[in-house]
Amino acid sequence: MAEFYLGADTGGTGVKYVITDSNGQVVFQGEVPTDPHSSKKTMARLAMEVAEKIAPPADSNKPVFSNLTAVGLACAGIVDPISGHLGRSPNLPGWEDSNLKRIIANEFSDKPVVVANDVNAALYGEYRFGAGRGCENLVMIALGTGVGGGVLLNGQLIVGSHNGAAEIGHMVLDPSGPTCTCGGVGCLEAWAGSVAIVKQARLLARVELKDTALSLLVSDKGDDLTPLDLSLLAQKGDAASLALFAEVGHRLGCAVGNLVNILDPDRVIIGGGVAQAGELILEPARAMVPQLVLAEEAKNVPIVLAELGPLAAAMGAACLARESLAIG
């Protein structure tokens, strides 16, 4: 009988999932809507859809998981991978202070369950199948709405004593810098998160002449303005947009330099939606890092883009589930 492993990545609006075989190859993928108020209802929806993909026909309305070996779930927030407890999770307030392992096991016929923070799972996916292949020491920075992080040392994810390790987005780079969404001041997220980038673009547009390319884009897009829109404008040579992304890259480089001095990774992986800006942010980051790094051999640590895209965390969760059985 074929063995399948489920990996799911829970976001504020949807749960992306993959079903992999025993070699980690994706055989099915999909998405179900997230109920931000009920993890149980969300997992029930996921269970029904997964059963339709992998289970033999049955005369029962209850999902059948005879082919499913284990389940991995990635979730944004403070996740305890041992107990399965989810603490703070700003995008899923109705899920906070719940036991994800228990809820998932109830919906998936008590199959073995692994849970992880979403960026940790994405990093593990990149480690096994993407930009981190062949490396045992990695740092990942996920530039999304906010900025998340993950650290892998000697092939092991680092979660810390209180499951809050690698909150790289809240590394303070300048205590007199802009206010962050966390309430702090001068965090990396306050420069490099998509909310911060769009906010800065709007500020720049206000002080520019009304007929400049940036001010016209900001006016035209309104609330729909995204970092991708701004990066496309920068790629056309718009000076204000180029300067905006140069600053993002400079701040990113400061964070990477600090992390290299502390952790000495083989490689630093940059993912998330803002990473679509590519060299607009990577080039200034790479220029900044050697100025900060102490060890000569580490000054040119590779800073690369993630390869797995939006399925990275789901693939990492499936892999963690599969490997947990081998460890156990």
C-alpha positions as CSV (number, residue, x, y, z in Angstrom):
1,M,0.0,0.0,0.0
2,A,1.3,3.5,-0.9
3,E,2.4,5.7,2.0
4,F,1.4,9.4,1.9
5,Y,2.4,12.3,4.1
6,L,0.4,15.5,4.5
7,G,2.1,18.9,4.9
8,A,-0.1,21.9,5.5
9,D,0.7,25.6,5.9
10,T,-2.0,27.7,7.7
11,G,-2.4,31.3,6.7
12,G,-4.9,33.9,7.7
13,T,-7.2,33.2,4.7
14,G,-6.2,29.7,3.4
15,V,-4.4,26.5,4.2
16,K,-2.0,25.4,1.5
17,Y,-1.3,21.7,1.5
18,V,0.8,19.1,-0.2
19,I,0.6,15.3,-0.1
20,T,3.9,13.7,-0.7
21,D,5.1,10.1,-1.2
22,S,7.7,8.3,0.9
23,N,10.5,10.0,-1.2
24,G,9.1,13.5,-0.5
25,Q,7.8,14.0,-4.0
26,V,4.6,16.0,-4.2
27,V,1.7,14.0,-5.6
28,F,-1.2,16.3,-4.8
29,Q,-1.5,19.9,-3.8
30,G,-4.3,22.3,-3.0
31,E,-5.8,24.8,-0.6
32,V,-8.8,25.1,1.7
33,P,-10.2,28.3,3.3
34,T,-9.1,29.1,6.8
35,D,-11.7,29.8,9.5
36,P,-9.8,32.3,11.6
37,H,-12.1,31.6,14.5
38,S,-12.0,27.8,14.5
39,S,-9.0,25.5,14.0
40,K,-11.3,22.5,14.4
41,K,-13.6,23.6,11.5
42,T,-10.5,24.4,9.4
43,M,-8.9,21.0,10.0
44,A,-12.2,19.2,9.4
45,R,-12.4,20.9,5.9
46,L,-8.8,19.9,5.3
47,A,-9.4,16.3,6.4
48,M,-12.4,15.9,4.0
49,E,-10.5,17.2,1.0
50,V,-7.3,15.1,1.8
51,A,-9.5,12.0,2.2
52,E,-11.0,12.5,-1.3
53,K,-7.5,12.7,-2.7
54,I,-5.9,9.6,-1.1
55,A,-8.5,7.3,0.4
56,P,-10.2,4.3,-1.3
57,P,-14.0,4.7,-1.9
58,A,-16.0,4.3,1.3
59,D,-19.7,4.2,2.1
60,S,-19.2,6.4,5.1
61,N,-19.3,10.2,5.5
62,K,-16.3,9.9,7.8
63,P,-12.9,10.5,6.2
64,V,-10.7,7.4,5.7
65,F,-7.0,7.7,6.1
66,S,-5.7,4.2,5.6
67,N,-3.0,5.4,3.2
68,L,-2.0,8.5,5.3
69,T,1.1,7.8,7.5
70,A,1.7,11.2,9.2
71,V,0.6,14.9,9.2
72,G,2.7,18.0,9.5
73,L,1.2,21.5,10.1
74,A,3.0,24.8,9.8
75,C,1.4,27.8,11.5
76,A,2.4,31.4,12.0
77,G,3.0,32.3,15.6
78,I,4.6,30.9,18.7
79,V,4.4,27.1,18.2
80,D,5.6,24.5,20.7
81,P,6.7,21.6,18.5
82,I,6.7,19.2,21.5
83,S,3.3,19.8,23.1
84,G,1.6,21.2,20.0
85,H,0.5,24.3,21.8
86,L,-0.1,27.5,19.8
87,G,0.6,30.7,21.7
88,R,0.5,34.1,20.1
89,S,-0.7,34.1,16.5
90,P,-1.7,37.6,15.3
91,N,-3.3,36.3,12.0
92,L,-5.3,33.6,13.8
93,P,-6.6,35.1,17.0
94,G,-9.3,32.5,17.3
95,W,-6.6,29.7,17.3
96,E,-4.5,31.1,20.0
97,D,-3.9,29.1,23.2
98,S,-5.0,25.8,21.6
99,N,-3.4,22.4,21.1
100,L,-2.9,22.0,17.4
101,K,-1.6,18.4,17.7
102,R,-4.7,17.2,19.5
103,I,-7.1,19.0,17.1
104,I,-5.3,17.6,14.1
105,A,-5.1,14.1,15.5
106,N,-8.9,14.1,16.2
107,E,-9.6,15.0,12.5
108,F,-7.0,12.6,11.0
109,S,-7.8,9.3,12.8
110,D,-5.0,9.8,15.4
111,K,-2.2,9.7,12.8
112,P,1.2,11.0,14.1
113,V,1.3,14.8,14.0
114,V,4.2,17.3,13.9
115,V,3.6,21.0,14.2
116,A,6.1,23.9,13.5
117,N,6.3,27.6,13.1
118,D,5.6,28.5,9.5
119,V,9.0,30.0,8.7
120,N,10.8,27.1,10.4
121,A,8.9,24.7,8.2
122,A,9.7,26.8,5.1
123,L,13.3,26.8,6.0
124,Y,13.2,23.0,6.5
125,G,11.6,22.7,3.1
126,E,14.4,24.8,1.5
127,Y,17.0,22.7,3.4
128,R,15.7,19.4,2.0
129,F,14.5,20.4,-1.5
130,G,15.4,24.0,-2.3
131,A,17.9,26.8,-1.9
132,G,19.5,25.2,1.2
133,R,20.3,21.8,-0.2
134,G,23.7,20.5,0.9
135,C,24.0,22.9,3.8
136,E,23.7,22.1,7.5
137,N,23.8,25.7,8.8
138,L,21.2,28.0,7.4
139,V,19.4,31.2,8.2
140,M,16.1,32.2,6.4
141,I,14.5,35.6,6.4
142,A,10.9,35.7,5.2
143,L,10.0,39.2,3.9
144,G,6.2,39.2,3.8
145,T,3.5,41.3,5.4
146,G,5.8,41.2,8.4
147,V,9.3,39.7,8.6
148,G,9.8,36.2,10.0
149,G,12.9,34.1,10.4
150,G,14.3,30.6,10.9
151,V,17.6,29.1,11.9
152,L,19.0,25.7,11.2
153,L,22.3,24.6,13.0
154,N,23.9,21.3,12.3
155,G,20.8,20.1,10.5
156,Q,18.5,21.0,13.5
157,L,15.8,23.7,13.6
158,I,16.5,26.1,16.5
159,V,13.3,27.0,18.4
160,G,14.7,28.2,21.8
161,S,13.7,27.8,25.4
162,H,10.3,29.5,24.9
163,N,9.7,28.6,21.2
164,G,10.4,32.2,20.2
165,A,13.8,31.9,18.6
166,A,14.7,33.5,15.2
167,E,12.2,36.4,15.4
168,I,14.6,38.1,13.0
169,G,12.0,40.7,11.9
170,H,12.2,42.2,15.4
171,M,15.9,42.6,15.5
172,V,16.4,46.3,16.4
173,L,18.6,47.9,13.9
174,D,18.1,51.5,15.0
175,P,16.4,52.5,18.3
176,S,15.5,55.9,16.7
177,G,14.0,54.3,13.6
178,P,10.4,53.9,12.5
179,T,7.8,52.3,14.7
180,C,7.2,48.6,14.0
181,T,3.8,46.9,14.0
182,C,4.9,45.0,17.1
183,G,5.0,48.2,19.0
184,G,8.8,48.4,19.1
185,V,11.0,50.9,17.3
186,G,13.6,50.4,14.6
187,C,12.9,46.7,13.9
188,L,14.0,45.1,10.6
189,E,10.2,44.7,9.9
190,A,9.8,48.4,10.1
191,W,11.9,48.7,6.9
192,A,11.6,45.5,5.1
193,G,8.0,44.2,5.6
194,S,5.6,44.8,2.8
195,V,3.4,47.0,5.1
196,A,6.5,49.2,5.9
197,I,7.6,49.4,2.2
198,V,4.1,50.5,1.0
199,K,3.9,53.0,3.9
200,Q,7.3,54.5,3.0
201,A,6.3,54.7,-0.7
202,R,3.2,56.7,0.2
203,L,5.3,59.1,2.4
204,L,7.7,59.6,-0.5
205,A,4.9,60.3,-2.9
206,R,3.6,63.1,-0.7
207,V,6.8,65.0,-0.9
208,E,7.3,64.5,-4.6
209,L,5.7,66.4,-7.4
210,K,2.3,65.1,-8.4
211,D,3.3,64.1,-11.9
212,T,6.3,61.8,-10.9
213,A,6.1,58.1,-11.7
214,L,6.0,57.1,-8.0
215,S,3.2,59.6,-7.0
216,L,1.2,58.6,-10.1
217,L,1.5,54.9,-9.2
218,V,0.6,55.5,-5.5
219,S,-2.5,57.5,-6.6
220,D,-3.5,55.0,-9.2
221,K,-3.2,51.9,-7.0
222,G,-4.6,53.4,-3.8
223,D,-5.1,50.7,-1.2
224,D,-4.1,48.0,-3.7
225,L,-0.5,49.2,-3.9
226,T,2.0,46.4,-3.3
227,P,5.8,46.0,-3.1
228,L,5.7,44.2,-6.4
229,D,4.1,47.2,-8.1
230,L,6.9,49.3,-6.6
231,S,9.6,46.9,-7.7
232,L,8.4,46.9,-11.3
233,L,8.6,50.7,-11.3
234,A,12.1,50.5,-9.9
235,Q,13.1,48.1,-12.6
236,K,12.1,50.7,-15.1
237,G,14.6,53.1,-13.6
238,D,12.5,55.3,-11.3
239,A,14.9,57.0,-9.0
240,A,12.6,57.3,-6.0
241,S,11.6,53.6,-6.1
242,L,15.2,52.5,-6.6
243,A,16.2,54.5,-3.5
244,L,13.4,52.9,-1.6
245,F,14.5,49.4,-2.3
246,A,18.2,50.3,-1.8
247,E,17.3,51.3,1.7
248,V,15.4,48.1,2.3
249,G,18.4,46.1,1.0
250,H,20.8,48.1,3.2
251,R,18.8,47.4,6.3
252,L,18.5,43.7,5.3
253,G,22.2,43.6,4.9
254,C,22.7,45.0,8.4
255,A,20.5,42.3,9.8
256,V,22.3,39.6,7.8
257,G,25.7,40.9,8.9
258,N,24.6,40.6,12.6
259,L,23.3,37.1,12.0
260,V,26.5,36.0,10.3
261,N,28.6,37.2,13.2
262,I,26.4,35.3,15.6
263,L,25.6,32.1,13.8
264,D,28.2,31.7,10.9
265,P,25.8,30.0,8.5
266,D,26.7,28.3,5.2
267,R,24.0,30.4,3.4
268,V,21.3,33.0,4.0
269,I,18.0,32.4,2.3
270,I,15.6,35.3,1.5
271,G,12.0,34.4,0.9
272,G,8.5,35.9,1.1
273,G,6.6,38.2,-1.3
274,V,9.0,41.1,-0.9
275,A,11.9,38.9,-2.2
276,Q,10.3,39.2,-5.7
277,A,12.3,42.4,-5.8
278,G,15.3,40.2,-6.3
279,E,18.6,42.1,-6.9
280,L,17.0,45.4,-6.0
281,I,17.4,44.4,-2.4
282,L,20.0,41.6,-2.6
283,E,22.7,43.7,-4.2
284,P,22.7,46.4,-1.5
285,A,22.4,43.7,1.2
286,R,25.5,41.9,-0.3
287,A,27.4,45.1,-0.4
288,M,26.6,45.8,3.3
289,V,27.4,42.4,4.8
290,P,31.2,42.4,4.4
291,Q,31.4,45.8,6.2
292,L,29.9,44.2,9.3
293,V,31.2,40.6,9.4
294,L,34.3,39.9,11.5
295,A,35.5,36.6,10.1
296,E,37.2,37.1,6.7
297,E,36.0,33.7,5.4
298,A,32.4,34.6,6.2
299,K,32.3,38.1,4.6
300,N,30.9,36.8,1.3
301,V,28.4,34.3,2.7
302,P,25.9,33.5,-0.1
303,I,22.7,35.4,0.2
304,V,20.2,33.7,-2.1
305,L,16.5,33.7,-3.0
306,A,14.3,30.9,-1.7
307,E,13.3,28.4,-4.5
308,L,10.1,26.6,-3.3
309,G,7.8,29.6,-3.4
310,P,4.5,29.5,-1.5
311,L,4.6,25.7,-1.0
312,A,7.9,25.8,1.0
313,A,6.3,25.6,4.5
314,A,3.8,22.9,3.4
315,M,6.7,20.8,1.9
316,G,8.8,21.3,5.0
317,A,5.9,20.3,7.3
318,A,5.4,17.1,5.3
319,C,9.1,16.3,5.5
320,L,9.2,17.0,9.2
321,A,6.3,14.6,9.6
322,R,8.0,11.9,7.6
323,E,11.4,12.2,9.3
324,S,9.8,12.3,12.8
325,L,8.8,8.7,12.3
326,A,12.3,7.7,11.4
327,I,13.6,9.4,14.5
328,G,10.9,8.0,16.7
